[in-house]
Amino acid sequence: MRLIQITDSHLHADKQARSRAGVPWRQFQQVLEAVIAERPDVVVFTGDVSQDETAASYAQACEALSALPCPWFWMAGNHDQQELMAAEHPLLNEVDLAQWRLLLLDTQVAGKPHGELGSDALGALAQQLEDDDRPTMIAMHHPPVDVGAAWMDAIGLQDRDAFWQLLSAYPQVKIILFGHAHQAYAQHHQAAGTDIGVYGCPAMADQFLPGAEAFAIDEASRPGYRVVDIHGQEWQTWVERVEV
């Protein structure tokens, strides 16, 4: 099974609108074209679909995503409007991947750049993991780890300690995918006596400078996506970049 993660397109209703380092709609189209060529079995979009939070930006995204040769799923980032997203395409919290499960966590805190699950969502996650011990992949917008850029680490998942404590009881969690950081990240973290692969993804729009103390764009980097190839209980993952 091939799963591809895309994230952080930051689209505008105006397709000609510019970001700090490019034109988001054009970058979105070029990344999507490359993703289609990968022949994925499933695509997960880990948030910040829109920058201007307009119905038009979500409608345009869905029209383009309909060209994918497979099912696709999305979640809200800190810039998104969930009601407008749901009007175009469902917001699910779980996807059956046959031998695996994909859980999509809502980390959005309305009006804030940081993320949080909260006690109710953590309880729901625990129940999901109690109910099924198949290998599990979790997708979320906000990083549950420090990525090494001080300003970004301050606006990651605020209740990450509670999240990791919960996971320590559920060894079936194998992979965590996150967005928000606009940069690649790949580390293994210990929980439940096993290694969990934790992976960040390049944005479809601007890239952020790794290791920066304050907000900075990485003008030397390019948009991209993450490929996850799953074989039984094993996987390989890597990042692909796209010329724009």
C-alpha positions in Angstrom: 0.0 0.0 0.0 1.3 3.4 -0.9 0.0 6.4 1.2 1.0 9.9 0.3 0.9 12.9 2.7 0.4 16.4 1.4 0.1 19.4 3.6 -0.1 23.2 4.0 -1.2 24.5 0.6 -2.4 27.9 1.9 -4.7 28.5 -1.0 -6.5 31.8 -1.8 -9.8 32.3 -3.6 -7.7 34.3 -6.1 -5.6 31.7 -7.9 -3.0 34.4 -8.8 -2.4 35.5 -5.2 1.2 35.3 -4.0 2.7 34.0 -0.8 6.1 35.1 0.5 8.0 32.8 -1.9 5.6 31.8 -4.7 2.1 31.3 -6.0 0.3 28.8 -3.8 -2.2 27.6 -6.4 0.5 27.0 -9.0 2.6 25.1 -6.4 -0.5 23.1 -5.3 -1.1 22.0 -8.9 2.5 21.0 -9.5 2.8 19.0 -6.3 -0.6 17.3 -7.1 0.6 16.4 -10.6 3.7 14.7 -9.1 1.5 12.9 -6.5 -0.8 11.5 -9.1 2.2 10.1 -11.0 3.1 8.1 -7.8 -0.1 6.1 -8.2 -1.0 6.2 -4.5 -3.6 4.0 -2.9 -4.6 6.8 -0.4 -3.7 10.4 0.1 -4.0 12.3 3.4 -3.9 16.1 3.5 -2.8 17.3 7.0 -4.3 20.7 7.1 -3.9 24.4 6.3 -5.6 23.9 3.0 -6.6 27.5 2.8 -4.9 30.8 3.7 -7.8 33.2 3.3 -10.4 30.7 4.8 -12.8 31.2 1.9 -15.4 28.7 0.5 -13.9 29.3 -3.0 -10.4 28.1 -1.8 -11.8 24.8 -0.6 -14.0 24.3 -3.6 -11.0 24.8 -5.9 -8.9 22.4 -3.8 -11.6 19.7 -4.0 -12.0 20.0 -7.7 -8.3 19.5 -8.2 -8.1 16.7 -5.7 -10.8 14.9 -7.5 -8.2 14.0 -10.1 -6.4 11.7 -7.7 -6.7 8.0 -8.6 -7.5 7.0 -5.0 -9.5 8.0 -2.0 -8.3 11.1 -0.1 -8.9 12.5 3.3 -8.2 15.8 5.0 -8.2 17.5 8.3 -8.2 21.2 9.5 -5.1 23.1 10.3 -4.9 26.3 12.3 -5.8 28.4 9.2 -8.8 26.4 8.2 -12.6 26.7 8.6 -13.9 23.3 9.4 -17.5 24.1 8.3 -16.4 25.2 4.9 -14.2 22.1 4.5 -17.0 19.7 5.5 -19.4 21.3 3.0 -17.0 20.2 0.3 -15.6 16.9 1.5 -16.1 14.9 4.7 -13.9 15.4 7.8 -13.4 11.8 9.1 -11.6 10.6 12.3 -10.8 7.1 11.1 -10.0 5.3 7.9 -9.9 1.5 7.4 -6.7 0.6 5.5 -7.4 -3.2 5.6 -4.4 -4.5 7.6 -3.8 -1.0 9.1 -5.9 1.9 10.4 -5.5 5.6 9.9 -6.6 7.9 12.7 -7.1 11.6 11.8 -6.8 13.8 14.9 -8.3 17.3 15.1 -5.7 19.5 16.9 -7.2 22.9 15.9 -7.7 25.5 18.5 -10.0 28.1 17.0 -8.3 31.4 16.4 -4.9 30.2 17.7 -1.7 29.1 15.8 -0.9 26.3 18.4 -2.6 23.0 18.6 -4.2 21.0 21.4 -6.2 17.7 21.6 -7.8 18.2 25.0 -9.1 15.6 27.5 -12.2 14.6 25.4 -10.2 13.9 22.3 -7.5 12.1 24.2 -10.2 9.9 25.8 -11.7 9.2 22.4 -8.3 8.3 21.0 -7.7 5.9 23.9 -11.1 4.3 23.2 -10.2 3.9 19.5 -6.9 2.2 20.4 -8.6 0.0 22.9 -11.1 -1.2 20.3 -8.7 -2.3 17.6 -5.1 -3.5 17.9 -4.2 -3.4 14.2 -1.1 -1.5 13.2 -2.1 2.2 13.4 -1.0 5.4 11.7 -1.9 8.7 13.2 -2.2 11.9 11.1 -2.4 15.3 12.7 -1.7 18.9 11.8 0.4 20.2 14.7 3.8 18.5 15.5 3.7 16.4 18.7 7.5 16.9 19.0 10.0 19.7 18.8 11.2 20.1 15.3 14.2 22.3 16.3 12.9 25.7 15.3 12.1 27.7 18.5 9.2 29.7 17.1 7.6 26.7 15.6 8.1 24.5 18.7 6.2 27.2 20.6 3.1 26.7 18.4 3.1 22.9 18.1 0.9 20.5 20.1 0.6 22.0 23.6 -0.6 18.8 25.3 2.1 16.6 23.7 3.2 15.1 27.0 -0.4 13.8 27.6 -0.5 12.5 24.1 2.8 10.6 24.4 1.8 9.2 27.8 -1.4 7.9 26.3 0.5 6.2 23.4 2.7 4.4 25.9 -0.1 2.0 26.5 -0.7 1.2 22.9 2.1 -0.5 21.0 0.1 -0.8 17.8 0.8 2.8 17.0 3.6 2.7 14.4 3.6 6.0 12.5 2.7 9.6 13.2 2.4 12.1 10.3 2.2 15.9 10.9 2.0 19.1 9.0 2.3 22.8 10.2 6.1 22.9 10.3 6.5 23.4 6.5 9.7 21.2 6.5 10.8 17.6 6.5 11.2 15.8 9.8 12.0 12.1 10.5 12.8 10.6 13.9 11.9 7.6 15.9 10.4 8.1 19.4 10.1 5.5 22.1 6.6 4.7 23.4 5.1 1.5 24.7 8.5 -0.1 24.5 8.6 0.3 20.7 9.8 2.9 18.2 7.2 5.1 16.6 8.2 6.8 13.4 7.4 10.5 13.6 7.4 12.3 10.3 6.9 15.9 9.1 6.3 16.9 5.5 7.3 19.7 3.2 4.5 22.2 2.5 2.9 22.5 -0.8 3.4 26.2 -0.4 6.4 28.1 1.2 9.0 26.1 3.1 10.1 27.3 6.6 13.8 27.5 7.5 14.9 24.5 9.7 16.5 25.4 13.0 15.4 29.1 12.9 14.9 31.0 16.2 12.3 33.3 14.6 10.0 32.9 11.6 12.0 32.6 8.4 11.3 31.3 4.9 13.6 28.7 3.4 14.0 30.2 -0.1 16.5 27.5 -1.1 14.0 24.6 -0.6 11.1 23.4 -2.7 7.5 22.2 -2.1 7.0 18.5 -1.7 5.2 15.5 -0.3 5.9 12.4 1.7 5.5 8.8 0.5 4.8 6.0 2.9 5.1 2.5 1.4 3.6 -0.2 3.8 4.4 -3.9 3.4 2.8 -6.0 6.2 3.8 -4.3 9.4 6.9 -2.7 7.9 7.2 0.6 6.1 9.5 2.8 4.2 9.1 6.5 3.9 10.8 9.4 2.1 10.2 12.9 0.9 10.0 14.0 -2.7 10.5 17.6 -3.8 8.9 19.3 -6.8 10.4 21.9 -9.2 8.1 24.9 -9.3 
